[in-house]
Amino acid sequence: MRYNQSLKSLCHPYTYNSKSTSLMMNNEKSPPNSSAVTCRRDRAMETARIAIFLFVVAGMTSFVIIHVYGDNPNSPKDGQFSRTHFYQHHFQKMQAFKASLVEYRSVASPPSSTTPIALVYHVTSYGADPTGKADSTDAILGAISDALNGPGNGVLIEGVVNLGGARVDLDGGNYLISRPLQFPVAGRGNLVIQGGSLKASDNFSNDGYLIDLSPAATNNVSAYNYEFVTLRDLFLDSNFRGGGIQVVNSLRTNIDNCYITHFNTTGISVQGGHETYIRYTYLGQHITAGGDPGERHFSGTAIILNGNDNSVTDVVIFSSAIGILISGQANLISGVHCYNKATGFGGIGIYLKTPGLTQTRIVNSYLDFTGIVAEDPVQLTISSSFFLGDGHILLKSIKGVVSGVNIVDNMFAGSDKGIEIVQLDESNGPFKQVDQVVIDKNNVKGMKIKATVARGSLQGNSSSWMADFNSVLVFPNLIKQVHYTFITKDSSFPVHALRNVSGNRVVIQSSIAVPASVHITADQGGGAFSS
């Protein structure tokens, strides 16, 4: 009875709120730190104490009964009701009683005040129209704004607030927008925008982007606008009004599993920053699967990388004048299929506009009736790729420099029109500095092989042997190294020597005329060369 009396004295049906100086019923809502919550907590604790007390008493009683009954000589013998069976019976009762107390305590305990909040912002909750009939610009911007201004948990790089993986969810809808979804503030990171379709309205700006990661307000705290922003599972239709996505001065941005079409400027534009990763994405100005009757009129650029340390992997570019335009260093292109616009119509698959310092790798890619243009390439690798339909590589002279270039282990297939797999554009002047250039080990069908290493064999009874490598060597009048083997079955021992190297021709002479086989290798890619 003392316990019941104490509970009654603890909890009166009315509680006093010192902040509002008013009386409230216990079933009314009150602030989390009010006396009502304290009362419920005290009552739960008191109930728990009673339960523990009863548990101990029951346990001791069972122990005494088991002990006394077990030692009683008049207790039932084996086969009637054994001591072990009796003990197990009471032990099971104790376990059931304990479980009921735990269950009661879990129900009676007040909810935790630290329950995490799911940071998912559904655009439909902000009034966005998933049918695409009404303008959803303000609603989606509202969701993005709330996400960017939501709770943070520390920082990423200095000056960038960690939003903890907050998500703006398009809920699989189709949304019409009339102006760019430009981020209102800078200095935010760890954010995802996902799962839906955006289409530009007929009055959308011609130079805008559907999603614009360039802040409306300047960021004076961090060197970067954003970090670790992910755009995934999106269909973006620019409606021939501007571009798809713009990323400005951001760090570690992911564009994943997107389809971007009907742009008249750029599908994805990366300006500055570091480490924008684009993967599993499809881009095309016009939706086609090749052989489009309007291909010669394709315009725009699918991807612009005007920055360093970016990566484009497992991407398909199916219509645009230029597939990828690169004007930064240390970029990686891998597993890309370009059939954007045929070279014969003036299209370019990948344009490396980085004269003097390229530092780019293009590997495991597929240039389909289009090719690669590199201006004054320095440190460039193109390997393990496939060029179809007379697709080729063009080295364009700006200041006449080409260095550290490896074009190896590729496949070329053409139309038997004599198109060279590697070509030079020296309209601005010849290449004057050629160093560490290796173009070799490429296999060719229906095109003309070009390389920096040429091999030839001559046979005959003569004192002079000349090999002309102009049809194979890439650069005119440039041979840096020559290796030759002179084999004769004549009984004499003629003196022989390399007598002349000029105009990509090699002359070997012997002191006397003898029947011989001469095998020659000429290499343009040795040490530094300057003319």
C-alpha positions as CSV (number, residue, x, y, z in Angstrom):
1,M,0.0,0.0,0.0
2,R,2.9,2.3,0.6
3,Y,3.9,2.0,-3.0
4,N,0.5,2.9,-4.3
5,Q,0.3,5.8,-1.9
6,S,3.6,7.2,-3.1
7,L,2.5,6.9,-6.7
8,K,-0.6,8.9,-6.0
9,S,1.3,11.6,-4.2
10,L,3.8,11.8,-7.1
11,C,1.2,12.2,-9.9
12,H,-1.7,14.6,-9.6
13,P,-4.1,14.8,-12.5
14,Y,-3.0,18.4,-12.9
15,T,0.6,19.5,-13.6
16,Y,2.1,23.0,-13.2
17,N,4.1,24.6,-16.0
18,S,6.4,27.1,-14.6
19,K,7.1,28.8,-17.9
20,S,3.5,29.5,-18.7
21,T,2.3,29.7,-15.1
22,S,-0.8,27.7,-16.0
23,L,-2.4,24.3,-15.1
24,M,-2.6,21.6,-17.8
25,M,-4.2,18.2,-17.8
26,N,-1.8,15.3,-18.0
27,N,-3.2,14.2,-21.4
28,E,-2.5,17.7,-22.9
29,K,0.8,18.3,-24.8
30,S,3.5,20.0,-22.8
31,P,7.1,20.9,-23.5
32,P,9.6,17.9,-23.4
33,N,11.1,19.2,-20.0
34,S,7.7,19.7,-18.2
35,S,6.7,18.1,-14.9
36,A,4.2,15.8,-16.7
37,V,7.1,14.0,-18.5
38,T,9.0,13.9,-15.1
39,C,5.9,12.4,-13.5
40,R,5.6,9.7,-16.1
41,R,9.3,8.9,-15.8
42,D,9.1,8.7,-12.0
43,R,6.0,6.4,-12.2
44,A,7.9,4.1,-14.7
45,M,10.9,4.0,-12.4
46,E,8.6,3.2,-9.4
47,T,6.9,0.4,-11.3
48,A,10.2,-1.0,-12.3
49,R,11.3,-1.1,-8.6
50,I,8.1,-3.0,-7.7
51,A,8.7,-5.4,-10.5
52,I,12.3,-6.1,-9.4
53,F,11.1,-6.6,-5.8
54,L,8.4,-9.1,-6.8
55,F,10.9,-10.9,-9.0
56,V,13.4,-11.4,-6.2
57,V,10.7,-12.6,-3.7
58,A,9.3,-15.0,-6.3
59,G,12.8,-16.3,-7.0
60,M,13.6,-16.9,-3.4
61,T,10.3,-18.6,-2.8
62,S,10.8,-21.0,-5.7
63,F,14.3,-21.8,-4.5
64,V,13.0,-22.7,-1.0
65,I,10.2,-24.8,-2.4
66,I,12.6,-26.6,-4.7
67,H,15.1,-27.2,-2.0
68,V,12.6,-28.4,0.7
69,Y,10.6,-30.6,-1.7
70,G,13.7,-32.0,-3.2
71,D,15.1,-33.2,0.2
72,N,11.8,-34.6,1.4
73,P,12.1,-38.3,1.8
74,N,8.4,-38.6,1.0
75,S,8.8,-36.9,-2.4
76,P,7.8,-38.9,-5.5
77,K,10.4,-41.3,-6.8
78,D,11.8,-41.5,-10.3
79,G,9.1,-42.3,-12.8
80,Q,6.5,-40.4,-10.9
81,F,7.6,-36.8,-10.7
82,S,11.4,-36.3,-10.6
83,R,13.3,-33.5,-8.8
84,T,14.7,-32.3,-12.1
85,H,11.3,-32.1,-13.7
86,F,10.0,-30.1,-10.7
87,Y,13.0,-27.7,-10.9
88,Q,12.5,-27.1,-14.6
89,H,8.8,-26.5,-14.1
90,H,9.5,-23.7,-11.6
91,F,12.4,-22.3,-13.6
92,Q,10.2,-21.9,-16.7
93,K,7.7,-20.0,-14.6
94,M,10.4,-17.7,-13.4
95,Q,11.6,-17.1,-17.0
96,A,8.1,-16.3,-18.2
97,F,7.6,-13.9,-15.3
98,K,10.9,-12.1,-16.0
99,A,10.0,-11.8,-19.7
100,S,6.6,-10.2,-18.8
101,L,8.4,-7.6,-16.6
102,V,10.8,-6.7,-19.4
103,E,7.9,-6.3,-21.9
104,Y,6.0,-4.1,-19.4
105,R,9.1,-2.0,-18.8
106,S,9.7,-1.5,-22.5
107,V,6.1,-0.4,-23.0
108,A,6.1,1.9,-20.0
109,S,9.4,3.7,-20.9
110,P,8.9,7.1,-22.5
111,P,10.1,7.4,-26.2
112,S,13.7,8.5,-26.7
113,S,14.2,12.2,-27.4
114,T,17.2,11.4,-29.8
115,T,15.2,9.6,-32.5
116,P,17.0,10.5,-35.8
117,I,15.1,12.5,-38.4
118,A,15.0,11.0,-41.9
119,L,16.5,13.8,-44.1
120,V,14.5,13.1,-47.2
121,Y,12.8,16.0,-49.0
122,H,10.0,14.9,-51.3
123,V,9.3,17.5,-53.9
124,T,5.7,16.4,-54.1
125,S,5.3,17.5,-50.5
126,Y,6.2,21.0,-51.6
127,G,3.6,21.1,-54.3
128,A,5.5,19.8,-57.3
129,D,3.3,18.3,-60.1
130,P,4.5,14.8,-61.0
131,T,2.4,14.8,-64.1
132,G,4.4,17.5,-65.8
133,K,1.4,19.7,-66.5
134,A,2.0,22.5,-64.1
135,D,5.2,24.5,-63.5
136,S,7.1,22.8,-60.6
137,T,10.1,25.1,-60.4
138,D,9.3,26.9,-57.1
139,A,8.3,23.6,-55.4
140,I,11.5,21.8,-56.4
141,L,13.6,24.8,-55.5
142,G,11.9,24.9,-52.1
143,A,12.9,21.3,-51.4
144,I,16.5,22.0,-52.5
145,S,16.6,25.1,-50.4
146,D,15.4,23.3,-47.3
147,A,17.8,20.5,-47.9
148,L,20.8,22.9,-48.3
149,N,19.7,24.8,-45.1
150,G,18.9,21.6,-43.2
151,P,20.8,20.3,-40.1
152,G,24.5,19.7,-40.6
153,N,26.9,17.4,-38.9
154,G,30.4,19.0,-38.9
155,V,32.2,19.9,-42.1
156,L,33.7,18.2,-45.1
157,I,36.5,20.3,-46.6
158,E,36.9,23.6,-44.8
159,G,33.9,25.8,-45.2
160,V,31.6,23.1,-46.5
161,V,28.8,21.9,-44.2
162,N,28.1,18.1,-44.1
163,L,24.4,17.7,-44.7
164,G,24.6,14.0,-43.6
165,G,23.4,12.5,-46.9
166,A,20.2,14.5,-47.2
167,R,18.1,13.6,-50.2
168,V,15.9,15.5,-52.5
169,D,13.6,12.9,-54.0
170,L,11.7,13.5,-57.2
171,D,9.5,10.4,-56.4
172,G,9.6,9.1,-60.0
173,G,7.6,12.0,-61.4
174,N,7.8,14.1,-64.5
175,Y,8.3,17.8,-63.7
176,L,8.1,20.9,-65.9
177,I,10.5,23.7,-65.0
178,S,10.7,27.2,-66.4
179,R,14.1,28.3,-65.0
180,P,17.3,26.7,-63.8
181,L,17.3,24.8,-60.5
182,Q,20.2,26.9,-59.2
183,F,21.5,26.2,-55.7
184,P,20.6,29.2,-53.6
185,V,23.6,28.9,-51.2
186,A,27.2,27.6,-51.3
187,G,29.3,25.8,-48.8
188,R,27.2,22.6,-48.6
189,G,28.0,18.9,-49.2
190,N,26.8,15.3,-48.9
191,L,23.6,15.8,-50.7
192,V,21.7,13.7,-53.2
193,I,19.1,14.7,-55.8
194,Q,17.5,11.6,-57.3
195,G,14.8,9.6,-59.0
196,G,12.7,11.5,-61.6
197,S,12.4,13.5,-64.8
198,L,12.8,17.2,-65.5
199,K,11.8,19.0,-68.7
200,A,12.5,22.6,-69.7
201,S,9.4,24.7,-70.5
202,D,9.1,26.5,-73.8
203,N,10.2,29.8,-72.1
204,F,13.2,28.3,-70.4
205,S,16.5,30.3,-70.9
206,N,18.6,29.4,-73.9
207,D,21.8,29.6,-71.9
208,G,20.6,28.0,-68.7
209,Y,20.9,24.5,-67.3
210,L,18.2,22.4,-65.8
211,I,20.3,21.7,-62.7
212,D,22.9,24.4,-61.9
213,L,25.5,23.7,-59.2
214,S,26.6,27.3,-59.2
215,P,25.5,29.3,-56.2
216,A,23.2,32.3,-56.4
217,A,25.1,33.7,-53.4
218,T,28.9,33.9,-53.3
219,N,30.8,31.5,-51.0
220,N,33.5,33.4,-49.1
221,V,34.3,30.6,-46.7
222,S,35.4,27.7,-48.8
223,A,37.6,27.4,-51.8
224,Y,34.9,25.2,-53.3
225,N,31.2,25.8,-53.7
226,Y,30.1,22.2,-53.0
227,E,31.5,18.8,-52.1
228,F,30.1,15.3,-52.5
229,V,26.9,16.2,-54.3
230,T,25.3,13.3,-56.2
231,L,22.8,13.5,-59.1
232,R,21.5,10.1,-59.9
233,D,18.7,8.3,-61.7
234,L,17.5,11.4,-63.6
235,F,16.1,12.0,-67.0
236,L,16.8,15.5,-68.2
237,D,15.0,16.9,-71.2
238,S,16.3,20.4,-72.1
239,N,13.7,20.9,-74.8
240,F,16.4,22.4,-77.1
241,R,16.5,25.3,-74.6
242,G,20.0,25.4,-72.9
243,G,21.8,22.6,-71.3
244,G,21.4,19.7,-68.8
245,I,23.8,20.0,-65.8
246,Q,26.3,22.6,-64.9
247,V,28.9,22.0,-62.1
248,V,31.0,25.0,-61.1
249,N,34.0,24.9,-58.8
250,S,32.8,21.8,-56.9
251,L,34.6,19.0,-55.3
252,R,33.9,15.3,-55.7
253,T,30.6,15.5,-57.6
254,N,28.9,12.4,-58.8
255,I,26.6,12.2,-61.9
256,D,25.3,8.7,-62.0
257,N,22.8,6.8,-64.2
258,C,21.4,9.8,-66.0
259,Y,19.9,10.4,-69.4
260,I,20.3,13.9,-70.8
261,T,18.8,14.9,-74.1
262,H,17.5,17.7,-76.4
263,F,20.2,20.2,-75.3
264,N,21.2,22.9,-77.7
265,T,24.4,24.0,-75.8
266,T,25.9,21.4,-73.5
267,G,24.7,18.2,-71.8
268,I,27.1,18.3,-68.8
269,S,29.4,21.3,-68.3
270,V,32.1,21.0,-65.6
271,Q,33.8,24.3,-64.9
272,G,36.7,24.2,-62.5
273,G,36.8,22.2,-59.3
274,H,38.1,18.7,-58.9
275,E,37.0,15.1,-59.3
276,T,33.6,15.3,-61.0
277,Y,32.8,11.6,-61.8
278,I,30.3,10.9,-64.6
279,R,29.3,7.3,-65.2
280,Y,26.5,5.1,-66.5
281,T,25.1,8.1,-68.4
282,Y,23.6,8.6,-71.8
283,L,23.8,11.9,-73.7
284,G,22.4,13.0,-77.0
285,Q,21.0,16.1,-78.6
286,H,18.5,14.0,-80.6
287,I,17.2,10.6,-79.5
288,T,18.6,8.2,-82.2
289,A,20.4,4.9,-82.5
290,G,22.6,6.0,-85.4
291,G,22.1,6.6,-89.0
292,D,19.9,9.6,-88.3
293,P,19.0,11.5,-91.5
294,G,19.6,14.8,-89.7
295,E,23.1,13.8,-88.4
296,R,25.0,16.4,-90.4
297,H,23.0,19.1,-88.5
298,F,23.8,17.9,-85.0
299,S,25.2,20.7,-82.8
300,G,26.2,21.2,-79.2
301,T,28.6,19.4,-77.0
302,A,27.7,16.4,-74.8
303,I,30.3,16.9,-72.1
304,I,32.7,19.7,-71.3
305,L,35.5,19.1,-68.8
306,N,37.1,22.5,-68.1
307,G,38.9,21.3,-65.0
308,N,41.3,18.7,-63.6
309,D,41.1,15.2,-62.2
310,N,37.7,14.3,-63.6
311,S,36.5,10.9,-64.8
312,V,34.0,9.9,-67.5
313,T,33.4,6.1,-67.5
314,D,30.8,3.8,-69.1
315,V,29.1,6.7,-70.9
316,V,27.3,6.7,-74.3
317,I,27.2,9.8,-76.5
318,F,24.8,9.3,-79.4
319,S,24.3,12.7,-80.9
320,S,26.1,16.1,-80.7
321,A,28.7,17.9,-82.8
322,I,31.4,17.2,-80.2
323,G,31.2,14.3,-77.8
324,I,33.7,15.3,-75.0
325,L,35.6,18.6,-75.0
326,I,38.5,18.6,-72.5
327,S,40.4,21.7,-71.5
328,G,41.9,20.6,-68.2
329,Q,44.5,18.1,-67.1
330,A,44.7,14.7,-65.4
331,N,41.3,13.5,-66.8
332,L,40.3,9.9,-67.4
333,I,38.0,8.7,-70.2
334,S,37.2,5.0,-70.0
335,G,34.5,2.8,-71.6
336,V,33.0,5.6,-73.6
337,H,31.0,5.0,-76.8
338,C,30.9,8.0,-79.1
339,Y,28.8,8.0,-82.2
340,N,27.7,11.6,-81.8
341,K,28.4,12.9,-85.3
342,A,30.5,11.3,-88.1
343,T,33.9,12.8,-88.9
344,G,32.7,13.0,-92.5
345,F,30.0,15.5,-91.3
346,G,32.5,17.5,-89.3
347,G,31.9,15.8,-85.9
348,I,34.6,15.1,-83.3
349,G,34.3,12.3,-80.7
350,I,36.8,13.6,-78.2
351,Y,38.5,17.0,-78.5
352,L,41.6,17.6,-76.3
353,K,41.9,21.3,-76.3
354,T,44.9,21.4,-73.9
355,P,48.0,22.4,-75.9
356,G,51.3,22.0,-74.1
357,L,50.0,19.9,-71.1
358,T,47.4,17.3,-71.8
359,Q,47.9,14.7,-69.1
360,T,44.9,12.7,-70.1
361,R,44.1,8.9,-70.5
362,I,41.7,7.6,-73.1
363,V,41.3,3.8,-72.7
364,N,38.8,1.0,-73.5
365,S,36.6,3.3,-75.5
366,Y,34.7,3.1,-78.8
367,L,34.9,5.8,-81.4
368,D,32.2,5.0,-83.9
369,F,32.6,6.8,-87.2
370,T,34.2,9.6,-85.3
371,G,37.7,10.3,-83.8
372,I,40.0,12.1,-81.5
373,V,41.6,15.5,-81.9
374,A,44.5,16.5,-79.7
375,E,46.2,20.0,-79.8
376,D,49.9,20.0,-79.0
377,P,49.5,16.9,-76.9
378,V,51.9,16.4,-74.0
379,Q,51.5,13.3,-71.9
380,L,48.6,11.6,-73.6
381,T,47.7,7.9,-73.6
382,I,45.2,6.4,-76.1
383,S,45.1,2.6,-75.7
384,S,42.9,-0.5,-75.9
385,S,40.2,1.4,-77.9
386,F,38.3,0.6,-81.1
387,F,37.9,3.1,-84.0
388,L,35.2,2.1,-86.5
389,G,34.1,3.6,-89.8
390,D,37.4,5.4,-90.7
391,G,37.6,6.9,-87.2
392,H,41.1,8.2,-86.5
393,I,43.4,10.3,-84.4
394,L,44.4,13.8,-85.4
395,L,47.4,15.5,-83.8
396,K,47.0,19.3,-84.3
397,S,49.9,21.6,-84.1
398,I,49.5,24.9,-82.2
399,K,53.1,25.7,-81.2
400,G,54.6,22.6,-82.8
401,V,55.0,20.5,-79.6
402,V,54.2,16.8,-79.1
403,S,55.7,14.9,-76.2
404,G,55.1,11.8,-74.0
405,V,52.3,10.4,-76.3
406,N,51.4,6.8,-76.4
407,I,49.0,5.5,-79.0
408,V,49.2,1.7,-78.7
409,D,47.2,-1.5,-78.7
410,N,44.1,-0.1,-80.5
411,M,41.9,-1.5,-83.3
412,F,41.0,0.5,-86.5
413,A,38.5,-0.6,-89.1
414,G,37.6,1.4,-92.2
415,S,36.2,1.5,-95.7
416,D,39.3,0.7,-97.7
417,K,39.6,4.4,-98.8
418,G,43.2,4.8,-97.6
419,I,42.4,6.8,-94.5
420,E,45.4,7.0,-92.2
421,I,44.8,5.9,-88.6
422,V,46.9,8.8,-87.2
423,Q,47.1,12.1,-89.0
424,L,48.8,15.5,-88.5
425,D,47.3,18.9,-88.8
426,E,50.2,21.3,-89.4
427,S,48.2,24.2,-90.8
428,N,49.5,26.4,-87.9
429,G,53.0,25.3,-88.5
430,P,55.0,22.0,-88.4
431,F,55.7,20.0,-85.3
432,K,59.2,21.1,-84.3
433,Q,59.6,19.4,-80.9
434,V,58.9,15.7,-81.0
435,D,59.9,13.7,-77.9
436,Q,58.9,10.3,-76.4
437,V,56.2,9.6,-78.9
438,V,55.2,5.9,-79.3
439,I,52.6,5.0,-82.0
440,D,52.8,1.3,-82.4
441,K,51.2,-2.1,-82.0
442,N,47.9,-1.1,-83.5
443,N,46.0,-3.5,-85.7
444,V,44.3,-2.2,-88.8
445,K,41.7,-3.3,-91.3
446,G,40.6,-1.2,-94.3
447,M,42.7,1.8,-93.2
448,K,46.3,2.9,-93.7
449,I,48.6,2.1,-90.8
450,K,50.8,4.9,-89.4
451,A,53.4,4.6,-86.7
452,T,56.5,6.0,-85.1
453,V,58.2,2.6,-85.6
454,A,58.7,1.2,-89.1
455,R,60.3,-2.1,-90.1
456,G,61.5,-3.3,-93.5
457,S,63.4,-6.1,-95.1
458,L,65.5,-5.9,-98.3
459,Q,67.1,-8.8,-100.3
460,G,69.4,-8.8,-103.3
461,N,73.0,-9.0,-104.7
462,S,74.1,-5.4,-104.2
463,S,76.4,-3.1,-102.4
464,S,73.7,-0.6,-101.5
465,W,70.2,-1.1,-99.9
466,M,67.7,1.7,-99.3
467,A,64.4,1.5,-97.3
468,D,61.7,4.2,-97.7
469,F,59.5,4.4,-94.6
470,N,57.5,7.5,-95.6
471,S,54.3,5.4,-96.1
472,V,54.4,4.3,-92.4
473,L,56.1,6.9,-90.3
474,V,53.9,9.6,-88.9
475,F,56.3,12.6,-88.8
476,P,58.0,13.8,-92.0
477,N,61.8,13.7,-92.2
478,L,62.3,12.3,-88.7
479,I,64.2,9.2,-87.8
480,K,66.0,9.2,-84.5
481,Q,67.2,5.6,-84.2
482,V,68.0,2.9,-86.7
483,H,68.7,-0.8,-86.0
484,Y,69.7,-3.1,-88.9
485,T,70.8,-6.7,-89.4
486,F,73.1,-7.6,-92.4
487,I,73.0,-11.3,-93.3
488,T,75.0,-12.8,-96.2
489,K,76.0,-16.4,-97.2
490,D,78.9,-15.2,-99.2
491,S,82.3,-16.6,-98.1
492,S,83.8,-13.1,-97.9
493,F,83.4,-10.7,-94.9
494,P,82.2,-7.4,-96.4
495,V,82.4,-4.2,-94.5
496,H,78.9,-2.6,-94.2
497,A,77.5,0.5,-92.5
498,L,74.6,2.9,-92.2
499,R,75.4,5.5,-94.7
500,N,72.4,7.9,-94.9
501,V,69.2,8.8,-93.0
502,S,67.1,11.5,-94.5
503,G,63.6,12.1,-95.7
504,N,62.5,9.0,-93.7
505,R,64.8,6.9,-95.9
506,V,67.6,4.7,-94.7
507,V,70.6,3.6,-96.8
508,I,72.9,0.7,-95.9
509,Q,76.1,0.1,-97.9
510,S,78.7,-2.6,-98.1
511,S,82.3,-2.5,-99.3
512,I,81.6,-5.0,-102.0
513,A,78.5,-6.4,-103.8
514,V,77.3,-9.5,-102.1
515,P,74.0,-11.5,-101.9
516,A,72.5,-10.4,-98.6
517,S,69.3,-9.8,-96.6
518,V,69.1,-6.6,-94.7
519,H,66.5,-6.0,-91.9
520,I,65.9,-2.4,-90.8
521,T,64.0,-0.8,-87.9
522,A,63.5,2.9,-87.9
523,D,62.2,4.8,-84.8
524,Q,60.9,8.3,-84.5
525,G,60.2,8.2,-80.8
526,G,63.6,8.3,-79.2
527,G,65.2,11.1,-77.3
528,A,64.4,14.8,-77.6
529,F,64.4,16.3,-81.1
530,S,64.4,19.9,-82.2
531,S,64.8,21.4,-85.6
